[in-house]
Amino acid sequence: MSPDARDDLHGNVPDTAHTCLLMIDMINEFSFHDAGGMFPAIIGMAERIAELKRHVKIAGFPVIYVNDNFGRWQSDFRKLVARCLEDGCRGKEVAKLLRPEEDDYFVLKPKHSGFYATPLDLLLTYLKARRLIITGVAGNSCVLYTAADAYMREFKLIVPADCVLSTDARANDAALNHMATMLKADVRPSLNLHFA
């Protein structure tokens, strides 16, 4: 890669960042089965993720939205954001709280893991990232599979327990316990995290 390409990258992000925040499926219409049961807890979680995002960006680390394409193979992330901000969309309040900024990255995924058939690996390699803060929904599905794939790639993992939610609280707790014990993830609440 030429020096010019690394110097620019549209002037929006650092060339390297040992830590990245991943937001899994938070830009979402929440129209799937049982999604209604996630409210109002999802709003509180989105507020915590928004605060975490603020701290991450102050520390100079990038934010990557890792979002499902919801089976729409002609998906466009910006159109998804716009759709989620429309009146009548169940996910509108979440999208307002977590609206992407110009310097944020996004990756669309076709399946559960953010690494499967996406450029996430390449992006993280470009950034020289070694630690991932993984947040989002669902803890027992897309968050868990993304964390497992990241662990196999030898990333250090932070999965703040208060920034992960599933449709079933027991399943969410079991997933967090699995990530803590088997994937060596730090699952401390987001307020207890410090970045260096």
Contact map, one row per residue, 1 for C-alpha under 8 A:
1110110000000000000000000000000000000000000000000000000000000000000000000000000000000000000000000000000000000000000000000000000000000000000000000000000000000000000000000000000000000000000000000000
1111110000000000000000000000000000000000000000000000000000000000000000000000000000000000000000000000000000000000000000000000000000000000000000000000000000000000000000000000000000000000000000000000
1111111000000000000000000000000000000000000000000000000000000000000000000000000000000000000000000000000000000000000000000000000000000000000000000000000000000000000000000000000000000000000000000000
0111111100000000000000000000000000000000000000000000000000000000000000000000000000000000000000000000000000000000000000000000000000000000000000000000000000000000000000000000000000000000000000000000
1111111110000000000000000000000000000000000000000000000000000000000000000000000000000000000000000000000000000000000000000000000000000000000000000000000000000000000000000000000000000000000000000000
1111111110000010000000000000000000000000000000000000000000000000000000000000000000000000000000000000000000000000000000000000000000000000000000000000000000000000000000000000000000000000000000000000
0011111110100010000000000000000000000000000000000000000000000000000000000000000000000000000000000000000000000000000000000000000000000000000000000000000000000000000000000000000000000000000000000000
0001111111100000000000000000000000000000000000000000000000000000000000000000000000000000000000000000000000000000000000000000000000000000000000000000000000000000000000000000000000000000000000000000
0000111111111000000000000000000000000000000000000000000000000000000000000000000000000000000000000000000000000000000000000000000000000000000000000000000000000000000000000000000000000000000000000000
0000000111111000000000000000000000000000000000000000000000000000000000000000000000000000000000000000000000000000000000000000000000000000000000000000000000000000000000000000000000000000000000000000
0000001111111000000000000000000000000000000000000000000000000000000000000000000000000000000000000000000000000000000000000000000000000000000000000000000000000000000000000000000000000000000000000000
0000000011111100000000000000000000000000000000000000000000000000000000000000000000000000000000000000011000000000000000000000000000000000000000000000000000000000000000000000000000000000000000000000
0000000011111110000000000000000000000000000000000000000000000100000000000000000000000000000000000000001100000000000000000000000000000000000000000000000000000000000000000000000000000000000000000000
0000000000011111100000000000000000000000000000000000000000011100000000000000000000000000000000000000000000000000000000000000001000000000000000000000000000000000000000000000000000000000000000000000
0000011000001111100000000000000000000000000000000000000000000000000000000000000000000000000000000000000000000000000000000000011000000000000000000000000000000000000000000000000000000000000000000000
0000000000000111110000000000000000000000000000000000000000000000000000000000000000000000000000000000000000000000000000000000011110000000000000000000000000000000000000000000000000000000000000000000
0000000000000111111100000000000000000000000000000000000000011100000000000000000000000000000000000000000000000000000000000000001110000000000000000000000000000000000000000000000000000000000000000000
0000000000000001111100000000000000000000000000000000000000001000000000000000000000000000000000000000000000000000000000000000001111100000000000000000000000000000000000000000000000000000000000000000
0000000000000000111110000000000000000000000000000000000000001100000000000000000000000000000000000000000000000000000000000000000011111000000000000000000000000000000000000000000000000000000000000000
0000000000000000111111000000000000000000000000000000000000001111000000000000000000000000000000000000000000000000000000000000000010111000000000000000000000000000000000000000000000000000000000000000
0000000000000000001111100000000000000000000000000000100100001111000000000000000000000000000000000000000000000000000000000000000000011110000000000000000000000000000000000000000000000000000000000000
0000000000000000000111110000000000000000000000000000000000000011110000000000000000000000000000000000000000000000000000000000000000011110000000000000000000000000000000000000000000000000000000000000
0000000000000000000011111100000000000000000000000000000000000011111000000000000000000000000000000000000000000000000000000000000000000111000000000000000000000000000000000000000000000000000000000000
0000000000000000000001111100000000000000000000000000000000000000111000000000000000000000000000000000000000000000010000000000000000000111110001100000000000000000000000000000000000000000000000000000
0000000000000000000000111111000000000000000000000000000000000000111100000000000000000000000000000000000000000000000000000000000000000001110000000000000000000000000000000000000000000000000000000000
0000000000000000000000111111000000000000000000000000000000000000101000000000000000000000000001100100000000000000000000000000000000000001100000000000000000000000000000000000000000000000000000000000
0000000000000000000000001111100000000000000000000000000000000000001000000000000110010000001001100100000000000000000000000000000000000000000000000000000000000000000000000000000000000000000000000000
0000000000000000000000001111110000000000000000000000000000000000000000000000000100010000001000100000000000000000000000000000000000000000000000000000000000000000000000000000000000000000000000000000
0000000000000000000000000011111000000000000000000000000000000000000000000000000000110000111100000000000000000000000000000000000000000000000000000000000000000000000000000000000000000000000000000000
0000000000000000000000000001111100110000000000000000000000000000000000000000000000000000011000000000000000000000000000000000000000000000000000000000000000000000000000000000000000000000000000000000
0000000000000000000000000000111110110000000000000000000000000000000000000000000000000000010000000000000000000000000000000000000000000000000000000000000000000000000000000000000000000000000000000000
0000000000000000000000000000011111100000000000000000000000000000000000000000000000000000000000000000000000000000000000000000000000000000000000000000000000000000000000000000000000000000000000000000
0000000000000000000000000000001111110000000000000000000000000000000000000000000000000000000000000000000000000000000000000000000000000000000000000000000000000000000000000000000000000000000000000000
0000000000000000000000000000000111111100000000000000000000000000000000000000000000000000000000000000000000000000000000000000000000000000000000000000000000000000000000100000000000000000000000000000
0000000000000000000000000000011111111110000000000000000000000000000000000000000000000000000000000000000000000000000000000000000000000000000000000000000000000000000000100000000000000000000000000000
0000000000000000000000000000011011111110000000000000000000000000000000000000000000000000000000000000000000000000000000000000000000000000000000000000000000000000000000000000000000000000000000000000
0000000000000000000000000000000001111110000000000000000000000000000000000000000000000000000000000000000000000000000000000000000000000000000000000000000000000000000000100000000000000000000000000000
0000000000000000000000000000000001111111110000000000000000000000000000000000000000000000000000000000000000000000000000000000000000000000000000000000000000000000000011100000000000000000000000000000
0000000000000000000000000000000000111111111000000000000000000000000000000000000000000000000000000000000000000000000000000000000000000000000000000000000000000000000000000000000000000000000000000000
0000000000000000000000000000000000000111111100000000000000000000000000000000000000000000000000000000000000000000000000000000000000000000000000000000000000000000000000000000000000000000000000000000
0000000000000000000000000000000000000111111110000000000000000000000000000000000000000000000000000000000000000000000000000000000000000000000000000000000000000000000000000000000000000000000000000000
0000000000000000000000000000000000000111111111000000000000000000000000000000000000000000000001000000000000000000000000000000000000000000000000000000000000000000000010000000000000000000000000000000
0000000000000000000000000000000000000011111111100000000000000000000000000000000000000000000011000000000000000000000000000000000000000000000000000000000000000000000000000000000000000000000000000000
0000000000000000000000000000000000000001111111110000000000000000000000000000000000000000000000000000000000000000000000000000000000000000000000000000000000000000000000000000000000000000000000000000
0000000000000000000000000000000000000000111111111000000000000000000000000000000000000000000000000000000000000000000000000000000000000000000000000000000000000000011110000000000000000000000000000000
0000000000000000000000000000000000000000011111111100000000000000000000000000000000000000000001001100000000000000000000000000000000000000000000000000000000000000001000000000000000000000000000000000
0000000000000000000000000000000000000000001111111110000000000000000000000000000000000000000000001000000000000000000000000000000000000000000000000000000000000000000000000000000000000000000000000000
0000000000000000000000000000000000000000000111111111000000000000000000000000000000000000000000000000000000000000000000000000000000000000000000000000000000000000011000000000000000000000000001000000
0000000000000000000000000000000000000000000011111111100000000000000000000000000000000000000000000100000000000000000000000000000000000010000000000000000000000000001000000000000000000000000000000000
0000000000000000000000000000000000000000000001111111110000000000000000000000000000000000000000001100000000000000000000000000000000000000000000000000000000000000000000000000000000000000000000000000
0000000000000000000000000000000000000000000000111111111000000000000000000000000000000000000000000000000000000000000000000000000000000000000000000000000000000000000000000000000000000000000000000000
0000000000000000000000000000000000000000000000011111111100000000000000000000000000000000000000000000000000000000000000000000000000000000000000000000000000000000000000000000000000000000000001100000
0000000000000000000010000000000000000000000000001111111110000010000000000000000000000000000000000000000000000000000000000000000000000000000000000000000000000000000000000000000000000000000000000000
0000000000000000000000000000000000000000000000000111111111000000000000000000000000000000000000000000000000000000000000000000000000000000000000000000000000000000000000000000000000000000000000000000
0000000000000000000000000000000000000000000000000011111111100000000000000000000000000000000000000000000000000000000000000000000000000000000000000000000000000000000000000000000000000000000000000000
0000000000000000000010000000000000000000000000000001111111111110000000000000000000000000000000000000000000000000000000000000000000000000000000000000000000000000000000000000000000000000000000000010
0000000000000000000000000000000000000000000000000000111111111110000000000000000000000000000000000000000000000000000000000000000000000000000000000000000000000000000000000000000000000000000000000000
0000000000000000000000000000000000000000000000000000011111111000000000000000000000000000000000000000000000000000000000000000000000000000000000000000000000000000000000000000000000000000000000000000
0000000000000000000000000000000000000000000000000000001111111000000000000000000000000000000000000000000000000000000000000000000000000000000000000000000000000000000000000000000000000000000000000011
0000000000000100100000000000000000000000000000000000000111111100000000000000000000000000000000000000000000000000000000000000000000000000000000000000000000000000000000000000000000000000000000000000
0000000000000100111110000000000000000000000000000000000111111110000000000000000000000000000000000000000000000000000000000000000000000000000000000000000000000000000000000000000000000000000000000000
0000000000001100101110000000000000000000000000000000000110011111000000000000000000000000000000000000001110000000000000000000000000000000000000000000000000000000000000000000000000000000000000000000
0000000000000000000111100000000000000000000000000000100110001111100000000000000000000000000000000000000110000000000000000000000000000000000000000000000000000000000000000000000000000000000000000000
0000000000000000000111100000000000000000000000000000000000000111110000000000000000000000000000000000000111100000000000000000000000000000000000000000000000000000000000000000000000000000000000000000
0000000000000000000001111100000000000000000000000000000000000011111000000000000000000000000000000001000111100000000000000000000000000000000000000000000000000000000000000000000000000000000000000000
0000000000000000000001111000000000000000000000000000000000000001111100000000000000000000000000000000000001111000010000000000000000000000000000000000000000000000000000000000000000000000000000000000
0000000000000000000000111110000000000000000000000000000000000000111110000000000000000000000000000000000001111000010000000000000000000000000000000000000000000000000000000000000000000000000000000000
0000000000000000000000001000000000000000000000000000000000000000011111100000000000000000000000000000000000011111000000000000000000000000000000000000000000000000000000000000000000000000000000000000
0000000000000000000000000000000000000000000000000000000000000000001111111010000000000000000000000000000000011100000000000000000000000000000000000000000000000000000000000000000000000000000000000000
0000000000000000000000000000000000000000000000000000000000000000000111110000000000000000000000000000000000000100000000000000000000000000000000000000000000000000000000000000000000000000000000000000
0000000000000000000000000000000000000000000000000000000000000000000111111000000000000000000000000000000000000100000000000000000000000000000000000000000000000000000000000000000000000000000000000000
0000000000000000000000000000000000000000000000000000000000000000000011111110000000000000000000000000000000000000000000000000000000000000000000000000000000000000000000000000000000000000000000000000
0000000000000000000000000000000000000000000000000000000000000000000010111110000000000000000000000000000000000000000000000000000000000000000000000000000000000000000000000000000000000000000000000000
0000000000000000000000000000000000000000000000000000000000000000000000011111000000000000000000000000000000000000000000000000000000000000000000000000000000000000000000000000000000000000000000000000
0000000000000000000000000000000000000000000000000000000000000000000010011111101100000000000000000000000000000000000000000000000000000000000000000000000000000000000000000000000000000000000000000000
0000000000000000000000000000000000000000000000000000000000000000000000000111111100000000000000000000000000000000000000000000000000000000000000000000000000000000000000000000000000000000000000000000
0000000000000000000000000000000000000000000000000000000000000000000000000011111110000000000000000000000001010000000000000000000000000000000000000000000000000000000000000000000000000000000000000000
0000000000000000000000000000000000000000000000000000000000000000000000000001111111000000000000000000000000000000000000000000000000000000000000000000000000000000000000000000000000000000000000000000
0000000000000000000000000000000000000000000000000000000000000000000000000011111111100000000000000000000000000000000000000000000000000000000000000000000000000000000000000000000000000000000000000000
0000000000000000000000000011000000000000000000000000000000000000000000000011111111110000000000000000000000000000000000000000000000000000000000000000000000000000000000000000000000000000000000000000
0000000000000000000000000010000000000000000000000000000000000000000000000000111111111000000000100010000000000000000000000000000000000000000000000000000000000000000000000000000000000000000000000000
0000000000000000000000000000000000000000000000000000000000000000000000000000011111111100000000000000000000000000000000000000000000000000000000000000000000000000000000000000000000000000000000000000
0000000000000000000000000000100000000000000000000000000000000000000000000000001111111100100000000000000000000000000000000000000000000000000000000000000000000000000000000000000000000000000000000000
0000000000000000000000000011100000000000000000000000000000000000000000000000000111111100111100100000000000000000000000000000000000000000000000000000000000000000000000000000000000000000000000000000
0000000000000000000000000000000000000000000000000000000000000000000000000000000011111110101110110000000000000000000000000000000000000000000000000000000000000000000000000000000000000000000000000000
0000000000000000000000000000000000000000000000000000000000000000000000000000000001111111100100000000000000000000000000000000000000000000000000000000000000000000000000000000000000000000000000000000
0000000000000000000000000000000000000000000000000000000000000000000000000000000000001111100100000000000000000000000000000000000000000000000000000000000000000000000000000000000000000000000000000000
0000000000000000000000000000000000000000000000000000000000000000000000000000000000000111110100000000000000000000000000000000000000000000000000000000000000000000000000000000000000000000000000000000
0000000000000000000000000000100000000000000000000000000000000000000000000000000000111111111100000000000000000000000000000000000000000000000000000000000000000000000000000000000000000000000000000000
0000000000000000000000000000111000000000000000000000000000000000000000000000000000010001111110000000000000000000000000000000000000000000000000000000000000000000000000000000000000000000000000000000
0000000000000000000000000011110000000000000000000000000000000000000000000000000000011000111111100000000000000000000000000000000000000000000000000000000000000000000000000000000000000000000000000000
0000000000000000000000000000100000000000000000000000000000000000000000000000000000011111111111110000000000000000000000000000000000000000000000000000000000000000000000000000000000000000000000000000
0000000000000000000000000000000000000000001000000000000000000000000000000000000000001000011111111000000000000000000000000000000000000000000000000000000000000000000000000000000000000000000000000000
0000000000000000000000000110000000000000011001000000000000000000000000000000000000000000001111111100000000000000000000000000000000000000000000000000000000000000000000000000000000000000000000000000
0000000000000000000000000111000000000000000000000000000000000000000000000000000010011000001111111110000000000000000000000000000000000000000000000000000000000000000000000000000000000000000000000000
0000000000000000000000000000000000000000000000000000000000000000000000000000000000001000000111111110000000000000000000000000000000000000000000000000000000000000000000000000000000000000000000000000
0000000000000000000000000000000000000000000001100100000000000000000000000000000000000000000011111110000000000000000000000000000000000000000000000000000000000000000000000000000000000000000000000000
0000000000000000000000000110000000000000000001001100000000000000000000000000000000000000000001111111000000000000000000000000000000000000000000000000000000000000000000000000000000000000000000000000
0000000000000000000000000000000000000000000000000000000000000000000000000000000010000000000000111111100000000000000000000000000000000000000000000000000000000000000000000000000000000000000000000000
0000000000000000000000000000000000000000000000000000000000000000100000000000000000000000000000000111110100000000000000000000000000000000000000000000000000000000000000000000000000000000000000000000
0000000000000000000000000000000000000000000000000000000000000000000000000000000000000000000000000011111100000000000000000000000000000000000000000000000000000000000000000000000000000000000000000000
0000000000010000000000000000000000000000000000000000000000000000000000000000000000000000000000000001111100000000000000000000000000000000000000000000000000000000000000000000000000000000000000000000
0000000000011000000000000000000000000000000000000000000000000100000000000000000000000000000000000000111110000000000000000000000000000000000000000000000000000000000000000000000000000000000000000000
0000000000001000000000000000000000000000000000000000000000000111100000000000000000000000000000000001111111000000000000000000000000000000000000000000000000000000000000000000000000000000000000000000
0000000000000000000000000000000000000000000000000000000000000111100000000000000000000000000000000000001111100000000000000000000000000000000000000000000000000000000000000000000000000000000000000000
0000000000000000000000000000000000000000000000000000000000000001111000000000100000000000000000000000000111110000000000000000000000000000000000000000000000000000000000000000000000000000000000000000
0000000000000000000000000000000000000000000000000000000000000001111000000000000000000000000000000000000011111000010001110000000000000000000000000000000000000000000000000000000000000000000000000000
0000000000000000000000000000000000000000000000000000000000000000011110000000100000000000000000000000000001111100010001000000000000000000000000000000000000000000000000000000000000000000000000000000
0000000000000000000000000000000000000000000000000000000000000000011110000000000000000000000000000000000000111111111111000000000000000000000000000000000000000000000000000000000000000000000000000000
0000000000000000000000000000000000000000000000000000000000000000000111100000000000000000000000000000000000011111000110000000000000000000000000000000000000000000000000000000000000000000000000000000
0000000000000000000000000000000000000000000000000000000000000000000100000000000000000000000000000000000000001111110100000000000000000000000000000000000000000000000000000000000000000000000000000000
0000000000000000000000000000000000000000000000000000000000000000000100000000000000000000000000000000000000001111110100000000000000000000000011101100000000000000000000000000000000000000000000000000
0000000000000000000000000000000000000000000000000000000000000000000000000000000000000000000000000000000000001011111100000000000000000000000001111100100000000000000000000000000000000000000000000000
0000000000000000000000010000000000000000000000000000000000000000011000000000000000000000000000000000000000111011111101010000000000000000000001001100000000000000000000000000000000000000000000000000
0000000000000000000000000000000000000000000000000000000000000000000000000000000000000000000000000000000000001000111111111000000000000000000000000100110000000000000000000000000000000000000000000000
0000000000000000000000000000000000000000000000000000000000000000000000000000000000000000000000000000000000001111111111000000000000000000000000000000000000000000000000000000000000000000000000000000
0000000000000000000000000000000000000000000000000000000000000000000000000000000000000000000000000000000000001100001111100000000000000000000000000000000000000000000000000000000000000000000000000000
0000000000000000000000000000000000000000000000000000000000000000000000000000000000000000000000000000000000111000011111111000000000000000000000000000000000000000000000000000000000000000000000000000
0000000000000000000000000000000000000000000000000000000000000000000000000000000000000000000000000000000000100000001011111110000000000000000000000000000000000000000000000000000000000000000000000000
0000000000000000000000000000000000000000000000000000000000000000000000000000000000000000000000000000000000100000011001111111000000000000000000000000000000000000000000000000000000000000000000000000
0000000000000000000000000000000000000000000000000000000000000000000000000000000000000000000000000000000000000000001001111111100000000000000000000000000000000000000000000000000000000000000000000000
0000000000000000000000000000000000000000000000000000000000000000000000000000000000000000000000000000000000000000000000111111110000000000000000000000000000000000000000000000000000000000000000000000
0000000000000000000000000000000000000000000000000000000000000000000000000000000000000000000000000000000000000000000000111111111000000000000000000000000000000000000000000000000000000000000000000000
0000000000000000000000000000000000000000000000000000000000000000000000000000000000000000000000000000000000000000000000011111111110000000000000000000000000000000000000000000000000000000000000000000
0000000000000000000000000000000000000000000000000000000000000000000000000000000000000000000000000000000000000000000000001111111110000000000000000000000000000000000000000000000000000000000000000000
0000000000000011000000000000000000000000000000000000000000000000000000000000000000000000000000000000000000000000000000000111111110000000000000000000000000000000000000000000000000000000000000000000
0000000000000111110000000000000000000000000000000000000000000000000000000000000000000000000000000000000000000000000000000011111110000000000000000000000000000000000000000000000000000000000000000000
0000000000000001110000000000000000000000000000000000000000000000000000000000000000000000000000000000000000000000000000000001111111000000000000000000000000000000000000000000000000000000000000000000
0000000000000001111100000000000000000000000000000000000000000000000000000000000000000000000000000000000000000000000000000001111111110000000000000000000000000000000000000000000000000000000000000000
0000000000000000011000000000000000000000000000000000000000000000000000000000000000000000000000000000000000000000000000000000000111110000000000000000000001110000000000000000000000000000000000000000
0000000000000000011100000000000000000000000000000000000000000000000000000000000000000000000000000000000000000000000000000000000011111000000000000000000000111100000000000000000000000000000000000000
0000000000000000001111000000000000000000000000000000000000000000000000000000000000000000000000000000000000000000000000000000000011111100000000000000000000111100000000000000000000000000000000000000
0000000000000000001111000000000000000000000000000000000000000000000000000000000000000000000000000000000000000000000000000000000000111110000000000000000000001111000000000000000000000000000000000000
0000000000000000000011110000000000000000000000000000000000000000000000000000000000000000000000000000000000000000000000000000000000011111000000100010000000001111000000000000000000000000000000000000
0000000000000000000011110000000000000000000000001000000000000000000000000000000000000000000000000000000000000000000000000000000000001111100000100000000000000011001100000000000000000000000000000000
0000000000000000000000111100000000000000000000000000000000000000000000000000000000000000000000000000000000000000000000000000000000000111111000100000000000000000001110000000000000000000000000000000
0000000000000000000000011100000000000000000000000000000000000000000000000000000000000000000000000000000000000000000000000000000000000011111011100000000000000000000111000000000000000000000000000000
0000000000000000000000011000000000000000000000000000000000000000000000000000000000000000000000000000000000000000000000000000000000000001111111110000000000000000000111100001000000000000000000000000
0000000000000000000000000000000000000000000000000000000000000000000000000000000000000000000000000000000000000000000000000000000000000001111111110000000000000000000111000001001100000000000000000000
0000000000000000000000000000000000000000000000000000000000000000000000000000000000000000000000000000000000000000000000000000000000000000011111110000000000000000000001000011011100000000000000000000
0000000000000000000000000000000000000000000000000000000000000000000000000000000000000000000000000000000000000001000000000000000000000000111111111000000000000000000000000000000000000000000000000000
0000000000000000000000010000000000000000000000000000000000000000000000000000000000000000000000000000000000000001110000000000000000000000111111111100000000000000000000000000000000000000000000000000
0000000000000000000000010000000000000000000000000000000000000000000000000000000000000000000000000000000000000001100000000000000000000111111111111110000000000000000100000000000000000000000000000000
0000000000000000000000000000000000000000000000000000000000000000000000000000000000000000000000000000000000000000100000000000000000000000011111111111000000000000000000000000001000100000000000000000
0000000000000000000000000000000000000000000000000000000000000000000000000000000000000000000000000000000000000001110000000000000000000000000011111111100000000000000000000000000000000000000000000000
0000000000000000000000000000000000000000000000000000000000000000000000000000000000000000000000000000000000000001111000000000000000000000000001111111110000000000000000000000000000000000000000000000
0000000000000000000000000000000000000000000000000000000000000000000000000000000000000000000000000000000000000000000000000000000000000100000000111111111000001000000000000000000000100010000000000000
0000000000000000000000000000000000000000000000000000000000000000000000000000000000000000000000000000000000000000000000000000000000000000000000011111111100000000000000000000000000100010000000000000
0000000000000000000000000000000000000000000000000000000000000000000000000000000000000000000000000000000000000000101000000000000000000000000000001111111110000000000000000000000000000000000000000000
0000000000000000000000000000000000000000000000000000000000000000000000000000000000000000000000000000000000000000001000000000000000000000000000000111111111101000000000000000000000000000000000000000
0000000000000000000000000000000000000000000000000000000000000000000000000000000000000000000000000000000000000000000000000000000000000000000000000011111111111000000000000000000000000010000000000000
0000000000000000000000000000000000000000000000000000000000000000000000000000000000000000000000000000000000000000000000000000000000000000000000000001111111100000000000000000000000000000000000000000
0000000000000000000000000000000000000000000000000000000000000000000000000000000000000000000000000000000000000000000000000000000000000000000000000000111111100000000000000000000000000000000000000000
0000000000000000000000000000000000000000000000000000000000000000000000000000000000000000000000000000000000000000000000000000000001000000000000000000011111110000000000000000000000000000000000000000
0000000000000000000000000000000000000000000000000000000000000000000000000000000000000000000000000000000000000000000000000000000001110000000000000000011111111000000000000000000000000000000000000000
0000000000000000000000000000000000000000000000000000000000000000000000000000000000000000000000000000000000000000000000000000000001110000000000000000001001111100000000000000000000000001100000000000
0000000000000000000000000000000000000000000000000000000000000000000000000000000000000000000000000000000000000000000000000000000000111100000000000010011000111110000000000000000000000011110000000000
0000000000000000000000000000000000000000000000000000000000000000000000000000000000000000000000000000000000000000000000000000000000111100000000000000000000011111000000000000000000000000111100000000
0000000000000000000000000000000000000000000000000000000000000000000000000000000000000000000000000000000000000000000000000000000000001110000000000000000000001111101100000000000100100000111100000000
0000000000000000000000000000000000000000000000000000000000000000000000000000000000000000000000000000000000000000000000000000000000001110000000000000000000000111111100000000000000000000011111000000
0000000000000000000000000000000000000000000000000000000000000000000000000000000000000000000000000000000000000000000000000000000000000000000000000000000000000011111100000000000100000000001111000000
0000000000000000000000000000000000000000000010010000000000000000000000000000000000000000000000000000000000000000000000000000000000000000000000000000000000000001111110000000000000000000000011000000
0000000000000000000000000000000000000000000011011000000000000000000000000000000000000000000000000000000000000000000000000000000000000011000000000000000000000011111110000000000000000000000011000000
0000000000000000000000000000000000000000000010000000000000000000000000000000000000000000000000000000000000000000000000000000000000000011111000100000000000000011111111000001000000000000000000000000
0000000000000000000000000000000000000100010010000000000000000000000000000000000000000000000000000000000000000000000000000000000000000001111000000000000000000000011111101001000000000000000000000000
0000000000000000000000000000000000000100000000000000000000000000000000000000000000000000000000000000000000000000000000000000000000000000111100000000000000000000000111111011000000000000000000000000
0000000000000000000000000000000001101100000000000000000000000000000000000000000000000000000000000000000000000000000000000000000000000000010000000000000000000000000011111001000000000000000000000000
0000000000000000000000000000000000000000000000000000000000000000000000000000000000000000000000000000000000000000000000000000000000000000000000000000000000000000000001111111000000000000000000000000
0000000000000000000000000000000000000000000000000000000000000000000000000000000000000000000000000000000000000000000000000000000000000000000000000000000000000000000011111111100000000000000000000000
0000000000000000000000000000000000000000000000000000000000000000000000000000000000000000000000000000000000000000000000000000000000000000000000000000000000000000000000011111110000000000000000000000
0000000000000000000000000000000000000000000000000000000000000000000000000000000000000000000000000000000000000000000000000000000000000000000100000000000000000000000001011111111000000000000000000000
0000000000000000000000000000000000000000000000000000000000000000000000000000000000000000000000000000000000000000000000000000000000000000011100000000000000000000000111111111111100000000000000000000
0000000000000000000000000000000000000000000000000000000000000000000000000000000000000000000000000000000000000000000000000000000000000000000000000000000000000000000000001111111110000000000000000000
0000000000000000000000000000000000000000000000000000000000000000000000000000000000000000000000000000000000000000000000000000000000000000000100000000000000000000000000000111111111000000000000000000
0000000000000000000000000000000000000000000000000000000000000000000000000000000000000000000000000000000000000000000000000000000000000000001100010000000000000000000000000011111111100000000000000000
0000000000000000000000000000000000000000000000000000000000000000000000000000000000000000000000000000000000000000000000000000000000000000001100000000000000000010100000000001111111110000001000000000
0000000000000000000000000000000000000000000000000000000000000000000000000000000000000000000000000000000000000000000000000000000000000000000000000000000000000000000000000000111111111000000000000000
0000000000000000000000000000000000000000000000000000000000000000000000000000000000000000000000000000000000000000000000000000000000000000000000000000000000000000000000000000011111111110000000000000
0000000000000000000000000000000000000000000000000000000000000000000000000000000000000000000000000000000000000000000000000000000000000000000000010011000000000010000000000000001111111111100000000000
0000000000000000000000000000000000000000000000000000000000000000000000000000000000000000000000000000000000000000000000000000000000000000000000000000000000000000000000000000000111111111111000000000
0000000000000000000000000000000000000000000000000000000000000000000000000000000000000000000000000000000000000000000000000000000000000000000000000000000000000000000000000000000011111111100000000000
0000000000000000000000000000000000000000000000000000000000000000000000000000000000000000000000000000000000000000000000000000000000000000000000000000000000000000000000000000000001111111000000000000
0000000000000000000000000000000000000000000000000000000000000000000000000000000000000000000000000000000000000000000000000000000000000000000000000011001000001000000000000000000001111111100000000000
0000000000000000000000000000000000000000000000000000000000000000000000000000000000000000000000000000000000000000000000000000000000000000000000000000000000011000000000000000000000111111110000000000
0000000000000000000000000000000000000000000000000000000000000000000000000000000000000000000000000000000000000000000000000000000000000000000000000000000000011110000000000000000000111011111000000000
0000000000000000000000000000000000000000000000000000000000000000000000000000000000000000000000000000000000000000000000000000000000000000000000000000000000001111000000000000000000010001111100000000
0000000000000000000000000000000000000000000000000000000000000000000000000000000000000000000000000000000000000000000000000000000000000000000000000000000000000111100000000000000100010000111110000000
0000000000000000000000000000000000000000000000000000000000000000000000000000000000000000000000000000000000000000000000000000000000000000000000000000000000000111100000000000000000000000011111011000
0000000000000000000000000000000000000000000000000000000000000000000000000000000000000000000000000000000000000000000000000000000000000000000000000000000000000001111000000000000000000000001111111000
0000000000000000000000000000000000000000000000010001000000000000000000000000000000000000000000000000000000000000000000000000000000000000000000000000000000000001111000000000000000000000000111111000
0000000000000000000000000000000000000000000000000001000000000000000000000000000000000000000000000000000000000000000000000000000000000000000000000000000000000000000000000000000000000000000011111000
0000000000000000000000000000000000000000000000000000000000000000000000000000000000000000000000000000000000000000000000000000000000000000000000000000000000000000000000000000000000000000000111111100
0000000000000000000000000000000000000000000000000000000000000000000000000000000000000000000000000000000000000000000000000000000000000000000000000000000000000000000000000000000000000000000111111110
0000000000000000000000000000000000000000000000000000000000000000000000000000000000000000000000000000000000000000000000000000000000000000000000000000000000000000000000000000000000000000000000011111
0000000000000000000000000000000000000000000000000000000100100000000000000000000000000000000000000000000000000000000000000000000000000000000000000000000000000000000000000000000000000000000000001111
0000000000000000000000000000000000000000000000000000000000100000000000000000000000000000000000000000000000000000000000000000000000000000000000000000000000000000000000000000000000000000000000000111
